Structures are given as C-alpha cells and as structure tokens.
C-alpha cells in the first residue's frame, strides 16, 4: 500500500484527495502539511512545516502554494521521497529547483492532472500541425473567482504543447487592450475568465477563413484532478529519478 504525505491537506484539493483516498484500498494518507493546524482533528497528523514530520511516506502529493515548493523539495531530496507537484503559478526559479531535485528523486510534475485535459493537448498539437499558419490559435480558460493565478497553468501547458509542433516559437499574447495593430500570425492569444464557482474550462479555438474549429474540456468537479494525482503518486513510487508527466503514466 502506498503511504502518502499530503501537502496542502486543508485546501479544497487537499480535502478532495482525502475523500478520494478513503474510497481506495491501494493507498493511504499517513500525514499532512499545511500552514495551519485543522480545527477538527483529521485521521492523520498534520504539521505546519516539513522539519517536524516523523512519518516515512512513500510519496508526497502537493496541492499547496508556490511558497511551499522550496521546503517540499528539500524534504523530498533529503529523504529520497518521490513527489507529485500539482501546484501552479510557479516562478522560473522554482521550476529550476524542481528540475534540479528531479536529478535526485523522481518527480511527477503537471499543471493539470486530468486525463481529458492531457488528451486535448495531444489533439490540439495534431490540429495545430495541420492548420497552422492558415488558422489563428486562441486559448480561453475559465475558473472560479478564488483562483489566484492567471492565466491558468493548464492554459500555459496547452500553449507550450501547441508551440512544440509549430515551425517558429509563437508569442503569447495576454492583453490586447492597449494595442492598436493587426493580430500577428505567429501568436497564441490566451484569455482568462474568473467567475463564480467554475471548476475549470479550457477551450482551444482555431480560426480560419470562413470556419472555426474548437477543442474544449470542462471539469465538472475537482474529483478528476484528485484521482489523477493519486494515480500519479502510485505510479511515481516505482520510477527512477527524473521528471515525469501524464504522458509517461499513460504510455
């Protein structure tokens, strides 16, 4: 049985992972980390920092805050524990730290843990390779009004995947309101909507002459992300050091 340390255990995704793990027999949460202690005790101990942890987990699942990444990586590398990092809004320095840590321990790193989102990434790459440059590419993402980062990590992941199959690296355009110019061909527009309780919607629009092609994914609940993270945690425990994503898990 895979024993999990859950970082961000009191957050919305943390609570969803706790509920999802309860329904499984192949894993259990043995400890949690959060910036505060729970008002009502959980079924496992919760710590406010990694230095106080006494348990020996097989893997760490992280759904927390970018500020927690350095201490998480320190804990993982010092104790040789694989990690599943699902937090978005990371800086370039944090991404460098993740890649450095992956030389010591296996790290599963993805901006989105949904199987469906990763599938539309592959479909978008195929569409872009056929349609570009005759079709303009725009990405629209929608999330709840409590989400801190914009654009979403998933939107950037989709844009990066599309860019990987284009002949030239496109410019990402996040804000056109201050510009009075025609849309350049070598550009991907990325637009963010924050409203209500939207779990997550991503649409890739290919606009050509007299026709439009759309690929979209809608998450109906956070459970799809929790399931993906748990499956990734079980997968990563048997891997060698390196960076892994949904692609490796599905192959």
C-alpha positions as CSV (number, residue, x, y, z in Angstrom):
1,X,0.0,0.0,0.0
2,X,1.3,3.4,-1.0
3,X,1.7,5.8,2.0
4,X,1.1,9.4,1.1
5,X,2.2,12.7,2.7
6,X,-0.3,15.3,1.6
7,X,1.0,18.9,1.4
8,X,-1.9,21.4,1.4
9,X,-4.2,19.0,3.2
10,X,-6.6,21.6,4.4
11,X,-7.2,23.2,1.0
12,X,-10.1,22.4,-1.4
13,X,-8.0,20.0,-3.4
14,X,-6.4,18.5,-0.3
15,X,-9.9,17.7,1.1
16,X,-10.9,16.2,-2.2
17,X,-7.8,13.9,-2.2
18,X,-8.6,12.9,1.4
19,X,-12.1,11.9,0.4
20,X,-10.9,10.0,-2.7
21,X,-8.2,8.1,-0.8
22,X,-10.8,6.9,1.6
23,X,-12.5,5.0,-1.2
24,X,-9.4,3.2,-2.3
25,X,-7.5,0.2,-1.0
26,X,-4.1,0.8,-2.7
27,X,-3.1,3.9,-0.7
28,X,-3.5,5.8,2.5
29,X,-2.6,9.2,3.8
30,X,-0.2,8.9,6.8
31,X,0.5,12.6,7.4
32,X,-0.4,16.1,6.1
33,X,1.3,19.5,5.9
34,X,-0.5,22.9,5.9
35,X,0.3,26.4,7.1
36,X,-2.2,26.0,10.0
37,X,-3.5,23.1,12.0
38,X,-7.0,21.8,11.5
39,X,-9.8,22.9,13.8
40,X,-11.1,19.4,13.9
41,X,-8.5,16.6,14.1
42,X,-8.1,14.5,10.9
43,X,-7.4,10.8,10.7
44,X,-3.7,11.5,10.3
45,X,-1.3,14.0,12.0
46,X,-0.9,17.5,10.4
47,X,2.3,19.5,10.6
48,X,2.9,23.2,9.8
49,X,6.4,22.5,8.4
50,X,8.3,19.7,6.9
51,X,11.0,19.6,9.6
52,X,8.6,18.3,12.2
53,X,7.5,15.2,10.2
54,X,8.4,11.9,11.8
55,X,6.4,9.6,9.4
56,X,8.2,7.9,6.5
57,X,5.9,8.3,3.5
58,X,6.4,6.6,0.1
59,X,5.5,9.7,-1.8
60,X,4.4,13.4,-1.4
61,X,1.4,14.9,-3.1
62,X,1.5,18.7,-3.3
63,X,-1.6,20.8,-3.8
64,X,-0.5,23.9,-1.9
65,X,1.1,27.3,-2.6
66,X,4.2,28.2,-4.6
67,X,5.9,29.4,-1.5
68,X,5.9,25.8,-0.1
69,X,7.9,24.4,-3.1
70,X,11.4,25.0,-1.8
71,X,10.8,23.3,1.6
72,X,8.9,20.5,-0.1
73,X,11.8,19.8,-2.5
74,X,14.3,20.0,0.4
75,X,12.3,17.4,2.3
76,X,11.9,15.1,-0.7
77,X,15.6,15.2,-1.8
78,X,17.0,14.8,1.7
79,X,14.7,11.8,2.4
80,X,14.8,10.4,-1.1
81,X,11.0,10.5,-1.4
82,X,9.3,10.9,-4.8
83,X,6.9,13.9,-5.2
84,X,3.8,14.7,-7.2
85,X,3.7,18.5,-7.7
86,X,0.3,19.9,-8.8
87,X,0.7,23.5,-7.6
88,X,0.6,26.1,-10.4
89,X,1.8,29.7,-10.6
90,X,5.4,28.8,-10.1
91,X,8.3,31.1,-10.9
92,X,11.2,30.2,-13.2
93,X,13.4,29.8,-10.2
94,X,11.0,27.3,-8.7
95,X,10.9,25.4,-12.0
96,X,14.7,25.3,-12.0
97,X,14.6,23.9,-8.4
98,X,12.1,21.2,-9.5
99,X,14.3,20.1,-12.3
100,X,17.4,20.1,-10.1
101,X,15.5,18.0,-7.5
102,X,14.5,15.5,-10.2
103,X,18.1,14.5,-10.6
104,X,17.9,13.1,-7.1
105,X,14.3,11.8,-6.8
106,X,11.5,11.1,-9.3
107,X,9.1,14.0,-9.6
108,X,5.7,13.9,-11.3
109,X,5.0,17.5,-12.5
110,X,1.9,18.6,-14.3
111,X,-0.2,21.7,-14.5
112,X,-3.2,19.6,-14.8
113,X,-3.9,16.1,-13.5
114,X,-6.9,15.4,-15.7
115,X,-6.7,12.6,-18.3
116,X,-9.1,14.6,-20.5
117,X,-7.0,17.8,-20.4
118,X,-3.9,15.9,-21.4
119,X,-5.8,14.2,-24.2
120,X,-6.9,17.6,-25.7
121,X,-3.3,18.7,-25.5
122,X,-2.5,15.9,-27.9
123,X,-5.4,16.7,-30.1
124,X,-4.5,20.4,-30.2
125,X,-1.0,19.5,-31.2
126,X,-2.2,17.4,-34.1
127,X,-4.7,20.2,-35.1
128,X,-2.0,22.9,-35.0
129,X,0.4,20.9,-37.1
130,X,-2.2,20.6,-39.8
131,X,-3.9,24.0,-39.6
132,X,-1.1,26.5,-38.8
133,X,-0.4,29.1,-40.1
134,X,-3.7,29.4,-42.0
135,X,-5.6,29.3,-38.8
136,X,-5.1,31.6,-35.8
137,X,-4.9,30.0,-32.4
138,X,-6.6,31.3,-29.3
139,X,-6.9,29.7,-25.8
140,X,-9.8,30.7,-23.4
141,X,-9.7,29.4,-19.8
142,X,-12.4,29.8,-17.2
143,X,-12.0,29.3,-13.4
144,X,-13.7,30.2,-10.1
145,X,-13.3,33.6,-8.7
146,X,-11.0,32.4,-5.9
147,X,-8.2,31.3,-8.2
148,X,-5.0,33.3,-7.7
149,X,-3.0,32.8,-10.9
150,X,-3.9,33.9,-14.4
151,X,-3.6,32.6,-16.9
152,X,-4.0,29.1,-15.5
153,X,-1.1,26.7,-15.5
154,X,-3.2,24.4,-17.8
155,X,-3.6,27.2,-20.4
156,X,0.1,27.7,-20.5
157,X,0.7,24.0,-20.7
158,X,-1.7,23.8,-23.7
159,X,0.1,26.7,-25.3
160,X,3.5,25.1,-24.8
161,X,2.3,21.8,-26.2
162,X,1.0,23.6,-29.3
163,X,4.2,25.6,-29.7
164,X,6.3,22.5,-29.7
165,X,4.9,21.4,-33.1
166,X,5.0,24.9,-34.8
167,X,7.9,25.8,-37.1
168,X,8.6,29.1,-35.2
169,X,8.1,29.8,-31.5
170,X,4.9,32.0,-31.2
171,X,4.4,35.0,-29.0
172,X,1.9,34.5,-26.1
173,X,-0.5,37.5,-26.0
174,X,-2.3,38.0,-22.8
175,X,-3.6,41.6,-23.2
176,X,-4.5,43.3,-26.4
177,X,-6.5,46.3,-24.9
178,X,-3.5,48.7,-25.1
179,X,-2.5,47.8,-28.7
180,X,-3.9,49.0,-32.0
181,X,-2.5,46.6,-34.5
182,X,-3.5,43.6,-36.6
183,X,-3.1,40.3,-35.0
184,X,0.4,38.8,-35.9
185,X,0.3,35.3,-37.4
186,X,2.9,33.9,-35.0
187,X,0.9,34.5,-31.9
188,X,-1.2,32.5,-29.5
189,X,-3.8,34.5,-27.6
190,X,-4.5,33.4,-24.0
191,X,-7.6,34.7,-22.2
192,X,-8.6,34.3,-18.6
193,X,-12.1,34.4,-17.0
194,X,-12.7,34.3,-13.3
195,X,-16.3,33.9,-12.2
196,X,-18.4,32.1,-9.7
197,X,-17.6,28.5,-8.8
198,X,-16.3,27.3,-12.3
199,X,-14.1,24.3,-11.6
200,X,-12.2,24.6,-14.8
201,X,-12.9,25.1,-18.5
202,X,-10.4,25.2,-21.3
203,X,-11.1,25.9,-25.0
204,X,-8.7,26.0,-27.9
205,X,-10.0,27.9,-30.9
206,X,-8.6,27.6,-34.4
207,X,-9.9,30.5,-36.5
208,X,-9.5,30.2,-40.3
209,X,-11.1,31.8,-43.3
210,X,-14.9,31.2,-43.0
211,X,-14.5,28.4,-40.5
212,X,-13.7,27.8,-36.8
213,X,-12.6,24.6,-35.1
214,X,-12.9,24.3,-31.3
215,X,-11.5,21.8,-28.8
216,X,-12.7,22.1,-25.3
217,X,-12.6,20.4,-21.9
218,X,-14.8,21.0,-18.9
219,X,-14.1,19.7,-15.4
220,X,-17.4,19.1,-13.6
221,X,-15.8,18.6,-10.2
222,X,-12.3,18.6,-8.6
223,X,-12.5,14.8,-8.2
224,X,-10.9,14.3,-11.7
225,X,-7.8,16.1,-10.5
226,X,-7.7,14.2,-7.2
227,X,-7.9,10.9,-9.0
228,X,-5.2,11.8,-11.4
229,X,-2.9,13.0,-8.6
230,X,-3.4,9.8,-6.6
231,X,-2.7,7.6,-9.6
232,X,0.4,9.7,-10.3
233,X,1.6,9.1,-6.7
234,X,1.3,5.4,-7.1
235,X,3.0,5.5,-10.5
236,X,5.9,7.6,-9.4
237,X,7.0,5.5,-6.4
238,X,8.4,2.9,-8.8
239,X,10.3,5.2,-11.1
240,X,13.9,6.3,-11.3
241,X,14.9,10.0,-10.7
242,X,13.7,12.3,-13.4
243,X,10.7,14.5,-14.5
244,X,7.5,12.6,-15.3
245,X,4.1,13.7,-16.6
246,X,0.8,12.3,-17.6
247,X,2.4,11.2,-20.9
248,X,4.7,8.7,-19.2
249,X,2.0,7.4,-17.0
250,X,-0.4,6.7,-19.9
251,X,2.2,5.0,-22.1
